[in-house]
Amino acid sequence: MHAFAYERPATLAEAIGLLEAHGSRASLLAGGTDLIIGLRDGTQTPAVVIDVKRIAELCPGIRDDGDRVTIGATTVMTELADSELIRSRYRALAEAASVVGSVQIRNRATIAGNICNGSPAADTLPPLLVYDAVVVAAGPNGIRHIPIDSFPVRSRVTALLPGELVIAIELPATSGRTGAVHLRQSRRRGHDLASVTLCCAVNEAAVTRIAYGSVGPRPLLRIDESGVLADAAGDDAAKAAILERMFAAAAPSRNSMRASPEYRLAMLRVLGTRGVRIAIDRLAQK
Ligand SMILES: Cc1cc2nc3c(=O)[nH]c(=O)nc-3n(C[C@H](O)[C@H](O)[C@H](O)COP(=O)(O)OP(=O)(O)OC[C@H]3O[C@@H](n4cnc5c(N)ncnc54)[C@H](O)[C@@H]3O)c2cc1C
Protein backbone atom coordinates (compact mmCIF):
# COMPACT_ATOMS: atom_id res chain seq x y z
CA MET A 1 0.00 0.00 0.00
CA HIS A 2 1.14 3.51 -0.86
CA ALA A 3 2.49 5.37 2.26
CA PHE A 4 0.44 8.24 3.68
CA ALA A 5 0.31 10.42 6.79
CA TYR A 6 -2.58 9.81 9.20
CA GLU A 7 -4.39 12.63 11.01
CA ARG A 8 -7.18 12.30 13.55
CA PRO A 9 -8.60 15.77 14.26
CA ALA A 10 -10.82 16.24 17.32
CA THR A 11 -12.61 19.34 16.07
CA LEU A 12 -14.34 20.42 12.88
CA ALA A 13 -12.12 23.52 12.63
CA GLU A 14 -9.02 21.32 12.79
CA ALA A 15 -10.39 19.02 10.05
CA ILE A 16 -11.22 21.97 7.77
CA GLY A 17 -7.75 23.39 8.40
CA LEU A 18 -6.18 20.09 7.38
CA LEU A 19 -8.33 19.91 4.23
CA GLU A 20 -7.32 23.46 3.33
CA ALA A 21 -3.65 22.76 3.95
CA HIS A 22 -3.50 19.53 1.93
CA GLY A 23 -6.12 20.17 -0.76
CA SER A 24 -6.65 17.33 -3.21
CA ARG A 25 -3.77 15.39 -1.62
CA ALA A 26 -6.02 14.63 1.40
CA SER A 27 -8.73 11.94 1.72
CA LEU A 28 -11.28 11.71 4.49
CA LEU A 29 -11.70 8.42 6.30
CA ALA A 30 -15.02 7.53 7.94
CA GLY A 31 -15.85 3.80 7.99
CA GLY A 32 -13.18 3.13 5.38
CA THR A 33 -15.25 0.54 3.48
CA ASP A 34 -14.70 2.40 0.20
CA LEU A 35 -11.49 4.30 0.94
CA ILE A 36 -9.42 1.36 2.22
CA ILE A 37 -10.19 -0.61 -0.95
CA GLY A 38 -8.99 2.34 -3.03
CA LEU A 39 -5.81 2.63 -0.93
CA ARG A 40 -5.14 -1.10 -1.26
CA ASP A 41 -5.65 -1.32 -5.03
CA GLY A 42 -3.76 1.92 -5.65
CA THR A 43 -6.64 3.81 -7.27
CA GLN A 44 -6.39 6.31 -4.40
CA THR A 45 -2.99 7.65 -3.38
CA PRO A 46 -3.56 10.47 -0.87
CA ALA A 47 -0.59 12.03 0.92
CA VAL A 48 -2.74 12.44 4.05
CA VAL A 49 -5.70 10.46 5.37
CA ILE A 50 -7.91 12.46 7.74
CA ASP A 51 -9.96 10.30 10.10
CA VAL A 52 -13.25 12.07 10.89
CA LYS A 53 -14.65 9.63 13.45
CA ARG A 54 -13.51 11.63 16.52
CA ILE A 55 -15.08 14.92 15.43
CA ALA A 56 -18.02 15.78 17.71
CA GLU A 57 -19.94 17.70 15.01
CA LEU A 58 -20.03 14.58 12.80
CA CYS A 59 -20.94 12.17 15.59
CA PRO A 60 -23.32 9.31 14.90
CA GLY A 61 -26.95 9.75 15.91
CA ILE A 62 -30.47 10.25 14.61
CA ARG A 63 -32.27 13.21 16.15
CA ASP A 64 -35.89 14.32 15.83
CA ASP A 65 -35.80 18.12 15.52
CA GLY A 66 -39.53 18.54 14.94
CA ASP A 67 -39.54 19.99 11.43
CA ARG A 68 -36.75 17.60 10.37
CA VAL A 69 -34.78 14.54 11.39
CA THR A 70 -31.02 15.07 11.57
CA ILE A 71 -28.63 12.18 10.89
CA GLY A 72 -25.00 12.65 11.99
CA ALA A 73 -22.46 12.12 9.19
CA THR A 74 -20.80 9.12 10.83
CA THR A 75 -24.07 7.26 11.51
CA VAL A 76 -23.62 3.74 10.18
CA MET A 77 -26.03 1.64 8.11
CA THR A 78 -26.83 -0.67 11.03
CA GLU A 79 -28.06 2.27 13.11
CA LEU A 80 -30.20 3.55 10.22
CA ALA A 81 -31.68 0.13 9.52
CA ASP A 82 -32.47 -0.44 13.22
CA SER A 83 -33.76 3.03 14.06
CA GLU A 84 -37.45 3.05 15.00
CA LEU A 85 -37.68 6.69 13.90
CA ILE A 86 -36.28 5.93 10.42
CA ARG A 87 -38.25 2.72 10.04
CA SER A 88 -41.54 4.37 10.90
CA ARG A 89 -41.16 7.67 9.00
CA TYR A 90 -38.56 6.97 6.28
CA ARG A 91 -39.04 3.27 5.72
CA ALA A 92 -37.34 3.15 2.32
CA LEU A 93 -34.14 4.62 3.79
CA ALA A 94 -34.10 1.94 6.50
CA GLU A 95 -34.61 -0.67 3.77
CA ALA A 96 -31.75 0.74 1.69
CA ALA A 97 -29.39 0.77 4.69
CA SER A 98 -30.33 -2.82 5.53
CA VAL A 99 -29.14 -4.17 2.14
CA VAL A 100 -25.74 -2.45 2.00
CA GLY A 101 -23.00 -5.10 1.83
CA SER A 102 -22.90 -7.48 4.80
CA VAL A 103 -23.32 -7.17 8.58
CA GLN A 104 -19.64 -6.28 8.90
CA ILE A 105 -19.87 -3.61 6.18
CA ARG A 106 -23.08 -2.15 7.63
CA ASN A 107 -21.43 -1.82 11.05
CA ARG A 108 -18.70 0.39 9.50
CA ALA A 109 -20.27 2.07 6.45
CA THR A 110 -21.45 5.62 7.19
CA ILE A 111 -24.23 7.52 5.48
CA ALA A 112 -21.89 10.42 4.60
CA GLY A 113 -19.34 8.00 3.14
CA ASN A 114 -22.08 6.41 1.04
CA ILE A 115 -23.09 9.68 -0.62
CA CYS A 116 -19.59 11.24 -0.73
CA ASN A 117 -17.96 8.27 -2.42
CA GLY A 118 -19.81 9.35 -5.54
CA SER A 119 -20.98 5.92 -6.65
CA PRO A 120 -24.04 5.98 -8.93
CA ALA A 121 -25.00 2.67 -7.25
CA ALA A 122 -25.01 4.02 -3.67
CA ASP A 123 -28.07 2.49 -2.04
CA THR A 124 -29.04 5.40 0.22
CA LEU A 125 -29.18 8.00 -2.58
CA PRO A 126 -32.56 7.02 -4.13
CA PRO A 127 -34.43 7.21 -0.79
CA LEU A 128 -32.61 10.42 0.16
CA LEU A 129 -33.77 11.88 -3.19
CA VAL A 130 -37.34 10.69 -2.69
CA TYR A 131 -37.45 12.14 0.86
CA ASP A 132 -35.93 15.48 -0.29
CA ALA A 133 -32.94 15.26 2.05
CA VAL A 134 -30.56 18.16 2.61
CA VAL A 135 -26.81 17.66 2.97
CA VAL A 136 -25.20 19.86 5.63
CA ALA A 137 -21.61 20.66 4.65
CA ALA A 138 -19.00 22.64 6.59
CA GLY A 139 -15.97 24.35 5.08
CA PRO A 140 -13.70 27.37 5.24
CA ASN A 141 -16.64 29.66 4.41
CA GLY A 142 -19.03 28.21 6.98
CA ILE A 143 -22.04 25.91 6.73
CA ARG A 144 -23.88 25.14 3.45
CA HIS A 145 -27.20 23.36 3.06
CA ILE A 146 -27.14 21.45 -0.24
CA PRO A 147 -30.38 19.91 -1.58
CA ILE A 148 -29.66 16.24 -2.20
CA ASP A 149 -30.71 16.54 -5.85
CA SER A 150 -27.72 18.88 -6.39
CA PHE A 151 -25.25 16.73 -4.45
CA PRO A 152 -24.26 13.85 -6.76
CA VAL A 153 -22.73 15.29 -9.94
CA ARG A 154 -21.33 12.27 -11.73
CA SER A 155 -19.36 9.15 -10.85
CA ARG A 156 -16.83 10.07 -8.10
CA VAL A 157 -17.80 13.77 -8.17
CA THR A 158 -20.08 15.54 -5.67
CA ALA A 159 -21.10 19.15 -5.10
CA LEU A 160 -18.66 19.49 -2.17
CA LEU A 161 -16.22 22.37 -2.63
CA PRO A 162 -12.52 22.13 -1.78
CA GLY A 163 -12.09 22.14 2.01
CA GLU A 164 -15.68 21.02 2.69
CA LEU A 165 -16.93 17.93 4.46
CA VAL A 166 -20.39 16.59 5.26
CA ILE A 167 -21.41 16.99 8.89
CA ALA A 168 -25.03 15.80 8.74
CA ILE A 169 -27.97 14.90 6.55
CA GLU A 170 -31.40 16.33 7.23
CA LEU A 171 -34.73 14.76 6.30
CA PRO A 172 -37.72 17.13 6.23
CA ALA A 173 -40.62 16.03 8.43
CA THR A 174 -43.08 13.92 6.48
CA SER A 175 -46.54 15.44 6.14
CA GLY A 176 -49.56 13.22 5.53
CA ARG A 177 -49.52 9.53 4.73
CA THR A 178 -46.88 8.08 2.39
CA GLY A 179 -46.14 4.54 1.24
CA ALA A 180 -42.53 4.00 0.16
CA VAL A 181 -40.16 1.21 -0.78
CA HIS A 182 -36.51 0.74 -1.80
CA LEU A 183 -35.74 -2.00 -4.33
CA ARG A 184 -32.53 -3.15 -5.95
CA GLN A 185 -31.34 -5.69 -8.47
CA SER A 186 -27.92 -7.24 -7.98
CA ARG A 187 -26.11 -10.16 -9.57
CA ARG A 188 -26.50 -12.18 -6.40
CA ARG A 189 -27.72 -11.75 -2.82
CA GLY A 190 -25.22 -10.45 -0.29
CA HIS A 191 -21.98 -8.66 -1.07
CA ASP A 192 -22.65 -6.92 -4.31
CA LEU A 193 -23.30 -3.42 -5.49
CA ALA A 194 -26.64 -3.03 -7.21
CA SER A 195 -27.07 -3.21 -10.97
CA VAL A 196 -30.20 -1.09 -10.52
CA THR A 197 -31.56 0.76 -7.48
CA LEU A 198 -35.03 2.29 -7.24
CA CYS A 199 -37.03 4.01 -4.55
CA CYS A 200 -40.71 4.82 -4.98
CA ALA A 201 -43.02 6.83 -2.72
CA VAL A 202 -46.73 7.47 -3.21
CA ASN A 203 -48.52 9.96 -0.97
CA GLU A 204 -52.16 10.60 -0.12
CA ALA A 205 -52.24 13.53 -2.56
CA ALA A 206 -51.57 10.95 -5.36
CA VAL A 207 -48.07 12.26 -6.05
CA THR A 208 -45.52 9.56 -6.99
CA ARG A 209 -41.79 10.19 -6.52
CA ILE A 210 -39.34 7.75 -8.08
CA ALA A 211 -35.55 7.91 -7.78
CA TYR A 212 -33.33 5.41 -9.56
CA GLY A 213 -29.63 4.75 -9.76
CA SER A 214 -26.87 2.61 -11.19
CA VAL A 215 -28.15 3.29 -14.71
CA GLY A 216 -26.13 6.39 -15.47
CA PRO A 217 -23.55 8.79 -14.05
CA ARG A 218 -25.76 9.76 -11.09
CA PRO A 219 -29.09 8.76 -9.53
CA LEU A 220 -32.12 10.67 -10.83
CA LEU A 221 -35.39 11.82 -9.26
CA ARG A 222 -38.62 12.01 -11.24
CA ILE A 223 -42.06 13.11 -9.99
CA ASP A 224 -45.51 12.21 -11.38
CA GLU A 225 -48.26 14.57 -10.21
CA SER A 226 -50.89 13.35 -12.69
CA GLY A 227 -52.25 10.83 -10.19
CA VAL A 228 -52.11 8.05 -12.82
CA LEU A 229 -49.24 6.12 -11.22
CA ALA A 230 -50.72 6.49 -7.72
CA ASP A 231 -54.13 5.15 -8.79
CA ALA A 232 -54.50 1.61 -7.42
CA ALA A 233 -57.04 0.79 -10.14
CA GLY A 234 -55.20 2.70 -12.87
CA ASP A 235 -54.59 1.40 -16.37
CA ASP A 236 -51.34 -0.59 -16.66
CA ALA A 237 -50.54 0.73 -20.15
CA ALA A 238 -50.97 4.35 -18.99
CA LYS A 239 -48.71 3.66 -16.02
CA ALA A 240 -46.08 2.01 -18.22
CA ALA A 241 -46.08 5.05 -20.53
CA ILE A 242 -45.44 7.40 -17.58
CA LEU A 243 -42.66 5.17 -16.24
CA GLU A 244 -41.11 5.12 -19.70
CA ARG A 245 -40.96 8.94 -19.68
CA MET A 246 -39.54 8.95 -16.15
CA PHE A 247 -36.79 6.52 -17.19
CA ALA A 248 -35.95 8.30 -20.45
CA ALA A 249 -32.71 9.75 -19.01
CA ALA A 250 -31.36 6.36 -17.90
CA ALA A 251 -28.06 5.79 -19.70
CA PRO A 252 -26.23 2.73 -18.35
CA SER A 253 -22.60 2.32 -19.33
CA ARG A 254 -21.62 -0.44 -21.73
CA ASN A 255 -18.28 -0.82 -19.91
CA SER A 256 -19.67 -2.10 -16.60
CA MET A 257 -18.72 -5.61 -15.54
CA ARG A 258 -21.94 -5.89 -13.54
CA ALA A 259 -24.67 -5.92 -16.18
CA SER A 260 -25.33 -4.94 -19.78
CA PRO A 261 -27.25 -1.72 -20.51
CA GLU A 262 -30.11 -3.78 -21.98
CA TYR A 263 -30.44 -5.84 -18.78
CA ARG A 264 -30.29 -2.77 -16.56
CA LEU A 265 -32.98 -0.96 -18.55
CA ALA A 266 -35.21 -4.03 -18.54
CA MET A 267 -34.78 -4.41 -14.77
CA LEU A 268 -35.42 -0.69 -14.23
CA ARG A 269 -38.87 -1.13 -15.79
CA VAL A 270 -39.54 -4.22 -13.66
CA LEU A 271 -38.48 -2.44 -10.45
CA GLY A 272 -40.46 0.66 -11.43
CA THR A 273 -43.71 -1.30 -11.89
CA ARG A 274 -43.07 -3.31 -8.73
CA GLY A 275 -42.10 -0.24 -6.71
CA VAL A 276 -45.28 1.64 -7.61
CA ARG A 277 -47.42 -1.36 -6.66
CA ILE A 278 -45.70 -1.87 -3.30
CA ALA A 279 -45.80 1.85 -2.46
CA ILE A 280 -49.56 1.96 -3.22
CA ASP A 281 -50.14 -1.12 -1.04
CA ARG A 282 -48.13 0.37 1.80
CA LEU A 283 -50.01 3.66 1.57
CA ALA A 284 -53.29 1.76 1.77
CA GLN A 285 -52.13 -0.02 4.94
CA LYS A 286 -51.51 3.26 6.81
C1 LIG B 1 -17.90 -5.73 0.36
C2 LIG B 1 -18.58 -4.39 0.15
C3 LIG B 1 -19.92 -4.34 -0.16
C4 LIG B 1 -20.55 -3.13 -0.36
N1 LIG B 1 -21.88 -3.13 -0.66
C5 LIG B 1 -22.52 -1.95 -0.85
C6 LIG B 1 -23.91 -1.94 -1.15
O1 LIG B 1 -24.57 -2.97 -1.24
N2 LIG B 1 -24.49 -0.73 -1.35
C7 LIG B 1 -23.80 0.45 -1.25
O2 LIG B 1 -24.40 1.51 -1.41
N3 LIG B 1 -22.49 0.46 -0.94
C8 LIG B 1 -21.83 -0.70 -0.75
N4 LIG B 1 -20.49 -0.71 -0.46
C9 LIG B 1 -19.78 0.57 -0.43
C10 LIG B 1 -19.59 1.20 0.96
O3 LIG B 1 -19.73 0.29 2.01
C11 LIG B 1 -20.50 2.40 1.18
O4 LIG B 1 -20.39 3.34 0.14
C12 LIG B 1 -20.24 3.09 2.53
O5 LIG B 1 -21.43 3.71 2.95
C13 LIG B 1 -19.10 4.09 2.55
O6 LIG B 1 -19.03 4.67 3.85
P1 LIG B 1 -17.67 4.68 4.68
O7 LIG B 1 -17.96 5.36 5.96
O8 LIG B 1 -17.07 3.34 4.79
O9 LIG B 1 -16.81 5.63 3.73
P2 LIG B 1 -15.23 5.75 3.56
O10 LIG B 1 -14.68 4.59 2.84
O11 LIG B 1 -14.60 6.13 4.86
O12 LIG B 1 -15.24 7.04 2.59
C14 LIG B 1 -15.80 6.95 1.31
C15 LIG B 1 -15.60 8.29 0.59
O13 LIG B 1 -16.38 9.30 1.18
C16 LIG B 1 -15.54 10.35 1.66
N5 LIG B 1 -16.12 10.78 2.95
C17 LIG B 1 -16.40 10.00 4.01
N6 LIG B 1 -16.97 10.72 4.99
C18 LIG B 1 -17.07 11.99 4.52
C19 LIG B 1 -17.60 13.21 5.04
N7 LIG B 1 -18.14 13.27 6.26
N8 LIG B 1 -17.55 14.32 4.28
C20 LIG B 1 -16.99 14.28 3.03
N9 LIG B 1 -16.47 13.16 2.47
C21 LIG B 1 -16.52 12.04 3.21
C22 LIG B 1 -14.15 9.77 1.79
O14 LIG B 1 -13.15 10.73 1.65
C23 LIG B 1 -14.16 8.77 0.65
O15 LIG B 1 -13.86 9.42 -0.56
C24 LIG B 1 -19.82 -1.91 -0.24
C25 LIG B 1 -18.47 -1.96 0.08
C26 LIG B 1 -17.84 -3.18 0.27
C27 LIG B 1 -16.38 -3.20 0.63
The ligand as an ORCA input file, in Angstrom:
! r2SCAN-3c Opt
* xyz 0 1
  C     -17.904     -5.728      0.360
  C     -18.577     -4.394      0.146
  C     -19.925     -4.344     -0.156
  C     -20.554     -3.127     -0.358
  N     -21.882     -3.130     -0.657
  C     -22.518     -1.950     -0.852
  C     -23.910     -1.936     -1.153
  O     -24.570     -2.970     -1.242
  N     -24.490     -0.726     -1.348
  C     -23.802      0.448     -1.248
  O     -24.396      1.509     -1.414
  N     -22.489      0.458     -0.941
  C     -21.829     -0.698     -0.749
  N     -20.494     -0.707     -0.458
  C     -19.777      0.574     -0.434
  C     -19.589      1.197      0.958
  O     -19.731      0.289      2.006
  C     -20.503      2.403      1.180
  O     -20.388      3.344      0.141
  C     -20.239      3.088      2.535
  O     -21.425      3.709      2.951
  C     -19.098      4.092      2.549
  O     -19.026      4.666      3.847
  P     -17.672      4.676      4.681
  O     -17.965      5.361      5.962
  O     -17.066      3.337      4.785
  O     -16.810      5.627      3.733
  P     -15.235      5.754      3.560
  O     -14.680      4.589      2.839
  O     -14.599      6.130      4.857
  O     -15.236      7.036      2.594
  C     -15.797      6.953      1.309
  C     -15.596      8.286      0.588
  O     -16.377      9.303      1.182
  C     -15.538     10.354      1.660
  N     -16.119     10.783      2.946
  C     -16.398      9.997      4.014
  N     -16.974     10.722      4.988
  C     -17.069     11.994      4.518
  C     -17.598     13.208      5.040
  N     -18.139     13.268      6.257
  N     -17.548     14.317      4.277
  C     -16.990     14.277      3.026
  N     -16.469     13.165      2.472
  C     -16.525     12.039      3.209
  C     -14.150      9.765      1.792
  O     -13.152     10.732      1.652
  C     -14.156      8.769      0.650
  O     -13.864      9.422     -0.558
  C     -19.824     -1.914     -0.240
  C     -18.467     -1.960      0.077
  C     -17.845     -3.181      0.265
  C     -16.385     -3.204      0.628
*
